[in-house]
Structure formats: structure tokens, C-alpha cells
Amino acid sequence: MSQIHVITTINGDETEFLCEAQETLLDVLRDHLDLTGSKEGCGTGDCGACSVIVDGRLVCACLMLAGEAEGRSVETIEGMADGDDLHPLQQKFLEMAALQCGVCTPGILVATKNLLERNPNPTEEEVRYWLAGNLCRCTGYDKIIRAVMDTAADMRGAA
Amino acid sequence: MIKGGVHQPIAHDSAVKHVTGRAEYCDDIPEPAGTLHAYLGVSEVAHGRITGMDLSAVLAAPGVVGVLTAKDIPGENQISAVGAGDEPIFAEEVVEFHGQPLFAVVAETRDAARRAAAQAKIEINTLDPVVTVGDAVERGMPHVTAPLTLVRGDAAAGLARSANRIRGRMEIGGQEHLYLEGHIAFAIPGEDEDVVVHCSTQHPSEAQHMVAHVLGVPSHSVVVNVRRMGGGFGGKESQMNLFACVAAVAAKRWNRPVKIRPDRDQDMASTGKRHDFLCSYEVGFDDDGRIEAVDAELAARCGVAADLSGPVTDRALFHADNAYFFPDVRLSSRPMKTHTVSNTAFRGFGGPQGVVMGERIIEEIAYALGRDPLEIRKANFYSAGRDVTPYHQTVEDNILERIVGELEERSDYQARRSAVLEENATGGLIRRGIALTPVKFGISFTATWYNQAGALVHVYNDGSIMLNHGGTEMGQGLNIKVAQVVADAFQVDLDLVKVTKTTTEKVPNSSATAASSGSDLNGMAARDACEQIKARLVEFACDSKGIKPEEVEFRPGHVRVGDADIGWADFVKSAYLARVQLSAAGFYKTPKIHWDRETGQGRPFYYFAYGAACSEVSVDTLTGEYQVERVDILHDVGRSLNPAIDVGQVEGGFIQGMGWLTTEELWWDAQGRLRTHAPSTYKIPLASDRPRAFNVTLAEWSVNPERTIKRSKAVGEPPFMLAISVLEALSMAVASVADYRECPRLDAPATPERVLMAVERMRGVV
């Protein structure tokens, strides 16, 4: 089977890879590009552990074929911090203990970053429903929701 | 004060790696060149005789290197965690559950292996499966392990003399763990008979022993490593053995690294879950609601094999009393065999099912007498002279009166209950319910020998400290808590202490990280190692300076030696130069506990953990849909080792328990096929399901009267049962449509469908 040559942008860097037609974006991120921060929780788009942003839109990387990344801009958890400088959401999540096992954490952070870019002033209800596609089995969500609300307020204050 | 000592709210040791995606889980370990991938071929029927297994198409599929069947197991084709001999890795003649492994295919890529597995031609003469626990009882299926009966006094006589008697039954559903990281094992062959297995297990020593057994080699040839798991909840206590063994057998067979990771559907279909129960109970009580006697039978769907069903069903009996004194009591378990996947450990380990039944009994009494269930609870709490459990352990540390009293006040329970009653009396379509329920949970493994732990502490000559212990990190914060204990022991900042991956090479014969015991056991073992090293350091200081031991003191960041303050690193360096051994293996075994299963008597628990929750819900009586409006929790963790971590455990445990009792429904069809085998059909709580108001507080005044690590208490499992307050609040909302005249007998899980059916039943419609 001939492979597909894809040129895309990942976390701001132009990236080239070869993939099989049936490989998902998640397969390529994890297995070819060593970007293992995106996790496979279910492989069917139900858990959100592989959430990435493609051209500004939140998607499950397990539901997108890698070939579809051609010419697009992909943001993953690995691009969220600026070197050692954590994104305010990342900083708040660790300060507020809004994580336990950590497998859902990258997807939730990517999803909430996307939310705050769209809506810097979400209500708690909007946060809860925006995150309804990201399963967390450990925390019970409370600290996550509080961390997002707090970060949003901080970021509005800083802007 | 040192940074990161005990009782401080320190972030999880891997938090920065978690938020940046750099935390390495088993599937993230870089694969050496030549790594192969295995995938299981499983039975599509629940029960039958295998008449043919043609794997030629599997072998011919692209990328396939080979297959493994029962005859390819070098040692024994057997992975029963309790040595029951009833769990083959691969079925040979008979299949007994849908999803049972028949073979494994090994290929160059995971995708190739997964596709090839589907090419098998399996012929099975289908037999009738026994799927539900009710069917198992009716059709006389065997027990998978010996049942237990607890007796104190004479239940029959107690019932006979009671002024009031109620008999009922309750179905309590099972639960899928749905750890976000599924099962995974990665085996790397070594020289001689050696193999290293990285896997996501809560019980590395058992995985090691099981792999050795299956390979037919001594345990010393097998190393099992666990850096971290993406959740466990009991689902990775014994269930990982299958995957660890398949990966190891394949790795040795082809002498290449082999990884196995089922997809979520196979993970859910082929590995065990929480046991669902069918409970029959009879309670006798006086006109004040005081219980006179209880006689109950708790039957569990154990699935095909014993696995941990013995201790799980035992623990259900140990907790059927929850917080209440039963003067005359008889409780018996029935661990039923069914043709379903073998059920296993899950947070609470049978205890929650027992507590749910106990709380149903309280509800029955309350509705029969027309009283607030909280009054009935208070009337039956263990108290002086009424303090012996059905297993003859005396409850010595009861703090429920204070916990419940404080929560009642804090949550404004009485006023809110009045408001709920008033609003429901207006007859609207939306009905509300409120309930305040307590938890008392016994801490210790009931298998007494499991209550031991080891740790290994090295102090390097630059003053940095490596800590290793037999527990595993699955997100619960065990590593940070034990590291805090070590930092506190040496009085150094936490960043000097590095916790390394759990490995059978460093601490042998470890127990499962289970039964909430992680920090109790491993914290004490680590402290023991530290104390050994400190004793040598004190001796060194005394010898070199000619002073007495009481003149040496470990102070924050330095050591007081006579009149001199010496920095920690300098002190360690001088000890090293004086040839002081700076490494120690620590050990701990829980004191006081004993248990005789034959007589049903003993002290299986070192102590109890307590808590209480008040939940309020609103229910749409036209659809059965509901919302949890507000939850207040007051929970006892003794003197918390780390309040930030402990509050997280309480919140997470509560929500997981709420899922179990509300939306999480496992559904098998008549052919015994699990039809809820992915998050698309199996609904765990979402962020949108979080209670609208959620107030969680630790009982800061609580101190464990037993000499546990820094007087803390275990926290993993007890909060799970706080969610029973949600079930009971739903029940109250349902009862309102019939003016609370009747106990709604709302079974679990109380899905919206079940709530609606209960509403209709109360209305007398059906």
C-alpha cells in the first residue's frame, strides 16, 4: 500500500510525515512523531483524551485521519507551554490539584484552552457542558471546573 | 519548617508532567526496534464447547508473525489470582463467557494484529448461558468459592419477638472501572529465562509470580515494573495478569519485545467488573425504629471464576451493618457462578454493596413508621454497650455522632428537608428529595497476610534520597504522601526525595495497592527504613563527637550535633566518609488484626474510617430525569498526610459512587453478551453531571486513635459510599408522589428509566 505524504503544521512547526491511508491523526502523533501527550482512551471519540485543536477547532485526534491534516495547523498538549513557562491553565490545574492519574488531563487542558479562546468569560454551566466530552474517572470534575473558572478570571484580569 | 512535610497540601509529584503531557505511561515508553504487538482473539458466545479452531487465515494475514494458543504456554495455562485453577489464559475445550480469550495473534503492528484476530474461524457448540445472579440462584449454579455466614445472637428468635417485621429484596448493579488508560503490558525478553514486563498493574508482585508460573520459570527471572497507571480502581489488581502473561510468553517465544493493548471494547468485554448483587433481607424493629434483628442473604454475580469473589463477598457482609448495631443477626453470602466475565475488585471491594443494602433496611423502617430516615439512623448507631459488629469486632473509634451532627448543621439539613417536603406538597411535576447518610468503613485487607509492606530508601552521599516502596501510583497520590513521610523523617525539603518506579527488583512480595491501604502500609515501611538509617547516623554522630544520642537532632535542613548545626548534605557526606551504611529496607505489618473465617469472628479491621454526606436532588416525574442540586460532605481521614490529595480522593470517590448508583448500567443480552462495552453506551458521570453545589470538608479535628502513619486514615475507598445519599434522595423524591406512605424500593443503578418506572409504580399506574 502506498503511503501518503503529509505536510502540516504542528504546534507552530512545519512537519512532514508519511502515513498509511487508514492511520488516524492520533496514531501518527503518538507512534510516528513521539507526541505521546495525546492519549487513546476509547478510540471512538467518546472520551476526549486525544483532544487536539485543528485550525482552531477542537477535535478528537482518534476520529481524524492523519491524511486530513495536510495543510492544516494542529495544536497538541505539547505546544501548550512555552518552554518551561506553563500556560495559565496548566499552572492553575497543578496549583488546584485538578488532576489525579493524568490521562484525561492533556485533553481537558486542550479543550479548555480552546473554550477560553472562543469565550474568555464562560459561565460555570458553559464550562461544565463544554467539558462534557472529556471523561475524567478520578477527580469528580469539581477542581477542574473551579480551575477553569479561576484561570478565565485571571486571564481576563491580565488582558 | 521543611517544604513538603507531612500534613501539607502538596501537589501530586507528577503534576507538572501531567499538565504538559510528559508523564510516561506504559504505552508511551519508546519501543525498541523489532517490537511486536499482540492482540487477543476472543469468544463470540458466552457458553459452549469448542469443536474447531482454524487459525490459518489469521496466520496468513499481513504482518502476522505467529499465534499463541493454550498449547503454546510453556508453564501452566492458568492465572487464577487465588490459586483456584479456574482461569485459563486461553480456553481449551469450553468457553464460559463472551469475550473469553481463545488465542493471541502476534504481528508487526498493532493494527495488523487486531485485523488478523478477526480472521479466526471458531466453531462452538453453543450451550445455554446463565447470565444473571437471579438465574444462577434459581438454576442451582455452583458457588465459585466458599460462602460465608456471620452470626451473632439468634436472628430467627430476634425477628420473632420484634414488634414489626419487613422482608424485601434489592438489586444492586455492577460497575465498569473505565480507568482512562486501559490494560496494557509490554514485555522485553532478556538473557537466560529473564523477562522484564512493564505493565499497568496494581499488584506487580502477583503479576511477577503469575508470569513466572505461566513461563514455568522461578520468580527471580521475572521483573515487573510500574511507573504509573492511568487509573486502576481495582480493575488492575488481578485483571492485568492476563495481559502481562500473554506479552511475556510471546516475548520469550519470538525473543522480541511484545506489547499488548486491547481496544476499549475488548478491555470492557474481557476483563472483570464490580459484582452486582441480589440481596434478600428481613428486619425486625420496635416502634421507635430500633433494629432488633436482621437476617439477610447477599448473592453476587461472580462470573465464571473465583478471582477475588471470596474476599469481595466477605467484605459485603462485613459492611451490611454500615454504622448500625444489629442485636441479633445472620448474614450470609452466595458467590454465584454465571457465564459472564469473572468479576473482580473495584473500589470498596463488595463493601459498598453491603452498605447499600444496610441503608435500604433503614429506609424500609423509616417509611414504615413515617419518620425521617436520619432519625432511624441515629437510633441505631453503634454506641456504648451496643458496639459489637456481626463479625464480633468491637467498634472502639466511633465518631459518627459528631460527624453526622456537624454535617446536619453545616448542610442546614432540617430546614432544607422541611422546604423539600413543603415544595413537594404543592404537587408539582418536579419533585425534590434530600438525604443524609453515614459511612463506616473497615480498614485492612481481610486476608491478614496482605497487611505487610516493604520499602527501600537510599541516601546518596550528596544528600539526595531515593525512595522506593511496594505500592503503585495510579493517580491517587500515594507516591507524594510516602515521599512526604520520608522528608519529614529526615527533616529535609521534599525536593531532595525522588520516588522511583515500582519494581519487583527493589521491593519483593509486595501486596496489591488496594483496600485503601497504600499510604498506611507503605508509609510505615518507608518510615521504618528512614528510622534505621537515622539510628546509624545518630550513632555515627555520637561516636565521632563523643556525645549522647539525645544531643543529636534532625532539624529542618540540618542536623544538630551537640552544639553544632551541620547542613544535611555535609552531615551525610561525613557519614559516608566514615563508612556508615546509608541504605535500608523497611518493613511493616499491621498490628492487632486477626480473623478466623471458619468461626466468623475476629478483628479483621485495624480501625474504621467515617464520613457522611447530604445530597439534594430534583426529579422530573414525567421523564425520570434528575439533577443533583447540592452535596455537602464531611469526611474523616484522621490527621491528613496531604489535605489537597485527600480532598481529591473524597470528591472523586463520591462522583464515582454517584455514577455507580445512577447512570452506570451494565447490560448483558439474553445470550450473555455485554452490550454496554464502550463509553458510547456506558455512561460514567460527566462534568455536566457534577452537583450544582459541591461542598467537601475534611473533619480536621479527627486523629486516628491507632498508631497509623502520622495518625492519618485511609481514604481511597470510604468516600465512594457517601454517594448512597444521592440514591436515597432520589428515592425520597419518588416516594413523594405517593405521599411517602411506601418505601419506593428504588434499586441501583437508579437510571432515569428506573426512576420513572418507580414513579409510575408509586402512582399505581403499573
Interface residues (C-beta under 8 A of the other chain):
Chain A: Q22 E23 R30 D34 L35 T36 G37 S38 K39 E40 G41 C42 G43 T44 D46 C47 A49 T76 I77 E78 M80 A81 L86 Q90 Q91 F93 L94 E95 A97 L99 Q100 C101 G102 V103 C104 T105 P106 L109 V127 R128 Y129 L131 A132 N134 L135 C136 R137 C138 T139 G140 Y141 D142 K143 I144 I145
Chain B: P9 A11 H12 S14 A15 V16 K17 H18 V19 T20 G21 R22 A23 E24 Y25 D27 D28 P30 D111 H177 L178 Y179 L180 E181 G182 R228 M229 G230 G231 F233 D263 R264 M474 G475 Q476 G477 A644 I645 V647 G648 E651 G652 G653 F654 I655 Q656 A678 P679 S680 I684 P685 L686 A687 S688 R690 F694 V696
